[in-house]
Amino acid sequence: MKKQPNLQLRLEGLYQLLQQHRVDAFLVTNNLDQYYLTDFFFYPEETVLLIHSKGISCFTRDLYVASLHRERPDWEVIGSINRLEDALEKIRALRIKRVGFDAAKEFYFSGKKMQQAGLVELPSLISQLRREKDQDELKRLRASNKIAYRAYEYVRPRIKTGMTETQVAALLEQFMRDQGASGTSFASIICFGENAANPHHETSNTRKLKNNEAILMDYGCIYQGYCSDITRCWWHGKNVPAEYTAVWNLVDKARRAGIKALKPGVATKDIDATSRGIITQAGYGEYFTHRTGHGVGMEIHEEPFNSADSKAILRVGNIVTVEPGIYLPGKFGVRLEDTLAITEKGSTILTRK
């Protein structure tokens, strides 16, 4: 049974942001933002939450009402078909003057309806809170990434010549589910040979592994609502080309340098520059075709991003990946990725035992 996080602290953080923006309440329609605030999972478009000074009013499907009355007795829970309309009516009934909503996460027509009702467009306040993980989130992320790392240890010695990419993906995904994962963070990317030169290759059910070629696995799982992300690659066979070894070592050097640069107060664009500079200096810059990393949490890609155009500054509690790569068309690709938590002294790797 999972331990419930300190939801009151998260709500207090939101209330502080609402005060800064001079609004009295906030309408939450994004299901992951709802999960962050409540630790109760709704599917998209099932629920509207009204966060106000007297607590939480929840407009949801009838099938959730009984369980929410038991699990969240302090909420006002209303079974509703027209959830947004009922929430707007509640705002009018409570005579709340200024109510905000997250314009960036809203559908066009519902956003227009909120505007017409007098609601105020606000930036993604809950996303700001979600960037810095609390202790409960860190525990879940550590567990999620531990499962992913153990999947690598389990699967690597079981990969045999003649297996398809999808067979390897199935092995990975079954192991992670057996360890408690509810699903994958994204579609597992399993690449053999020249397919590894495509950073987002679609795993094939026909491509079979040959002796003496590259393998790349980029995958992750979801554990108690939180994602993991890891990439590992190696040469399958005894005749390892010198070029592959040189590229693998160079990417690993860039990965280690990027990790070493992680610490609070550092600009994320500098993490990208650190890893990219090593690869560029060695003459492979044109073959490193993506950013060096991204934030991870309830979503596999979230703020902050380790990219050249990012304005983010690392803070304690951020979770980021470092994943430099080199992709040689028609030959192979190498990407090495770890997920890390930013600490007061630097960072700690989550993708480990």
N, C-alpha and C positions, 0 to 999 in steps of 0.2 A: 504493500500500500504506500503510495507516494505521500510525502509530507507536504502539507499545504504551505505555500509561501506566505510572507507577511504582506498581505494584500493592502492593509491599511497604509503601509509606507508608500506603496505605489500610488494609491489614491491621493495621499497627501502631496506627493510630488506633482500629480496632475493639478490639484487645487492651487498649488503655488504658481504653476504656469498660467492657470486661468486668471489668477489675480494680477499677474504681470501684464496680461493682455486685456485686463479690465472687462472680463465677461463673468457672468454669474452661473453659467451651466455649460455643459458640453454634450453634444449628441455623437454617439459612437456607433458606426455602422460596419466598420471593418472587423471581420471575425477574429483575426489574430490580435488586434488591439483589444478586443473584448476578452480574449483568452488571457492576455497579459494582465488585465485589470481584475479578472474574476477567477482565473484558473478553472473555468468551465468552458468546454469546447462546443461552439456552435458552428454549423456549416455556413458558408457565405449566404447572405441575404435572408437568414432565418430570424434575425434578432436586431432590435434597435435598443440601445441603452441610453438613457438620459441620466447623466451624472450631474447632480445639483446639490445644494447646500444641505438638504435633508436626507441625502443618501442616493440610492440607485433605483430608478424605475426601469423595469425590464419588459419590453414588448416583444413577445416571442410566440412560437407555435404552441398550440395547445398541448402537444405531446411532451413538452418540457415542464409544464406548469407544476405538476405534482412533485416531481423530483426537485425542482428549484425551491418549492415551498419547504421541503425537508432540509435541503443542503444550504440554502441561503435565506433563512427566516427573516433576516433584516432587510431584504429587498422587497420592493413592491413589484409583484409579478403579474402581468396581464396577458392572458391568452388573446392573440390578435391575428387577424388576417391582413388588415391594412395597417401594418406596424408603423410606418413613417407618419401616416396621417394621424394615428392615435397618439403618437409621441408629440406631434405638433399641437394637438388639442390639449394634451397634458400641460405643455408649456404655457398655453393660454390660460388654462384653469389655475395654474400656480402663479400666474402673473409674473413670470420670470422676465426681466427686462432684456438682458443681453445673453444670447445663447450662441455658442460657437460650434462650428463643424469643420472637419478636415477636408478642405476643398480638393486636395490632390488625390484623395482616395475615394472620392465620391463619383458615382455615375452622373452623366450629364443631366438627365431629366430629374433625378432626385435632388441633385445639387441646385437646379433651378427652382425646384419646389421649396427648398430650404431658404434660398435667397428671397423668394416672393413672400415667405412667412416672416421675413425680417431677421433671419439668422445671419451670423457674422462669419465670413470666411477667415479661417486661421491656418497657420502652417501646421505641419504634422507633429503636434505636441507629444503624442504618445510615442511616436518614432524616436523623438529626442530622448525620452525616458528609456526606451528599449535599447539604446546604444550602449549604455553602461549597465552591465549585468549585475544583479545582486547575488548573494551567496546561494540562494536556491537555484537560480538560473545557472550559475557556474557549476554546481553539482550535477545538474542535468546535462549540461554541455560536456562536462568531463566524462560522464557515463556514456553519452552518445558517441563521443570520439574514441573512447576505449573500446567500445563494441566494434567500431569501424577498423581500428588498428588490429584487433584480434582476428577480424575477418581476413585481413591480409595474411597474417601468420598462418591461419587455418587453410586458406585457399592456395597460396603459392606452391606448396609441395604437392598439391593434388592436381595441378594443371599439367596435362599431358598432350603430347603431339597428337593432332587429329581432332581435338576438341574444338567446338565452335565458340565464337565470342559470347553468344547468348548462353551457352552451357556454363561458361565461367561466371557470367553475371548471375545465373540462377544459383550456383553454389554460394556465391557471396551473399546474395539476398536471403537465401534460406538460413544460412548461418546467423546473420544479423537478426532475423526474426526469432530464431531459436534462443537468442541471447536477450530478448525482450524488446527489440525494436518494433515499432508499429508499421514501418514502411521505409522506403528510401527517401533521401533528401531530394533526389532528382533521378532521372533515368541513368542508370549506371553506364559509364563509358568504358567499354573494354575494347582495346585496340591491339591487333596483331600486325606486325610488319609495317608496311607503308601506311596502313590506316592510322598509325600513331602520329603521323605528320599532320593530321587534322585535329586541332585542339578540341573540337566538339563533334568528333566522329559519332555516328549513330551505330550502336552495337549491332553486328550482323549475325543472322542465324544461318548463314551459308559459309562465311569465311572461316576456314579451319586453320588451326595453328600448325605451322611447319617447323621442322627442326632448324635451329640457327636463325632466329629472327627476333625482333624486339617485341616486348609486351608492355603495354601501358594500361593501368587501371585507375580510373578517377571515379569515386563513388562516395556514398555516405548513407547514413540512416537517420531516422527520426526516433528519438527516445523521450517519452513524456513531453512531447510537443517541441523538442529542440533538435536542431540539425547537426550533423557532423559532415566533414569534408576532408578527404585525403586522396592523394595521388601517389602511386608507386610505380616504378618501371624498372625493367631489367632485361637482360638478354637471355633468351631461351636457347640453350645449347652451349657447347664447349668452345666453339670457334667464334669468340667475341671479336668483332672488328676493332682495330685500333681507333678508328674514327668514333665509333660508338662509345668506347671507354673514355675518350677525350671529351666528348660532348657531355656525357653523364657526369663526369667529374667537374666540368665547368658549371653545369646547372646546379650541382650540389654546392659548389663554392658560392654561387649567387644566392642560393637558398640560405646557407649558413650566415652569409653577410647580412641579408635582409632581416633574419631573425635577431642577429646581434644588434641591429640598429633600432629594434623596437623598444620604446620606452615612453612613459608619459611626457607630453610636451613636444614630441617630435611630429613634424608635419608628415602626413601619410604619403605625400608626393615625394618626400625624401627617401622613404622606404622603397618606392618604385625606382627612384634614381639610383639607389645603392645597388640593388640587384641588376637593374638594366645596364648600369655602367660597367659592371664586370663582364657581362655578356657582349656588350658593344665593343669594349676594349679588345676583346679576343677575336673580333671580326665577325661575330654572329648576330649583330644587332638587328638586321633585317629579318631574321628568323625568329625573333621573340615578338610575337604578334598580338599580345594581350596585356592587360594590366597585371601587376605583380600580386594583387590580392584583393580581398573584399571582406566585409563584415559577415558574421554568421550568428544566427540566433534561431528564432522561430521560423525565419525564412533563410534559405540557403545563400541568397545575395541580399545584403542590407548594409546600411552605413555602419562604419566608415569604409571607404574604398582606398586601397593602396594603388593610386593611379596618378599619372602626371598632371591631370587637370583637377585633382581633388584639392579642396581648401580645408579639409578636416585636420584636426590636431588630435593625436592619440591621448586618451585618458584612461585612468585605472578602471577596469571593468569592461573595456572594449574587447571584443573577440574578433580576430582577423586571421586571414590566411596569408601565407607567403608561398607563392607558387610560380617561380620563374620557369620558363621553358624554351626549348629550341626545337624547331620543326623543319626538317629537311625534306622537301617534297619528293615523293617517289622512293624515299629511303626509310626514314624512321623519325620519330619524335621522342623527346625526353622532357618530362615535366615532373618535378618533385614538389609536393605540397604538404604542408603541415598547417594545422589550426592551432592558434595560440591565444592565451589570455594575457592582457596587459596588466602588469602588477606594478607596485610602487617602485620596484628596483629594475624592472625591465619587462620580461615576459616569461611565461611558462608554456611548454608544449602540451597540448591536450591530446594529440594523436600519438599516444604511446600506451604501454601496458598499464 
